[in-house]
């Protein structure tokens, strides 16, 4: 975080009472979420989207349709007329 570069960082946690210097100019650009006696938590605005991007909709919908078709066909297989046209089995 030297030089104020926060690329790829979504949160900053500052622990008070430990050695080291905190850049107050950097913290002024951040949104304070929690301020306790020992810790302060800051959110970096715009660094991480609020809602994660999910998978593309088309492949997910296609997979659900395919799975539903397979399950439906397997449940209806005995009721379909396909079994009526099968060759009769010989008894031995």
Secondary structure, DSSP 8 states (H G I E B T S, - for coil): -GGG--TT--EEEEETTSSS---HHHHHTSEEEEE-SSEEEEE-TTTS-SS---S-HHHHHHHHHHHHHHHHHHHHTTTSGGGGGS------
